[in-house]
Amino acid sequence: MEISSRTCFPFLSTETVPLLKPPLHTSSPSLRTLAARPVNLRMGRTVVTCATASTGNRAPSGIMKPRRVSPEMADFVGAPEVSRTQVLKLIWAHIKERNLQDPSNKKNIICDEKLKKIFPGRDQVGFLEIAGLISPHFLK
């Protein structure tokens, strides 16, 4: 049995090598025809680049699509339409800029006046809650 160097190091060799030598004597005619042919394995390789992966200029969809937001959120972000991802980025930038993470537990965010307008009735929010709390601000 032979093993190609391509099996261990596919970048070194592009040739294929038979893995098994055919048996000398076989009883079945169908096995004889199979055994007479060398068994070659060719590893197909598909290279995906940015140019081949992109299907053109698609319009943003899902969480990337800009949507109308509530007046409170529009005041916070400064635009009447914005994507969910952009809102989350802006909220986190605001939190980091003003050092609003609880020093004893960084998972908790202490709301200042701007955040209290977006998260009404909350003095403190968990960082995992933010994505859920902004949902009502996106209008249909």
Beta strands, then each sheet from edge to edge (+ up, - down):
strand 1: 67-68
strand 2: 81-82
strand 3: 108-110
strand 4: 124-126
sheet 1: 1+ 2-
sheet 2: 3+ 4-
end
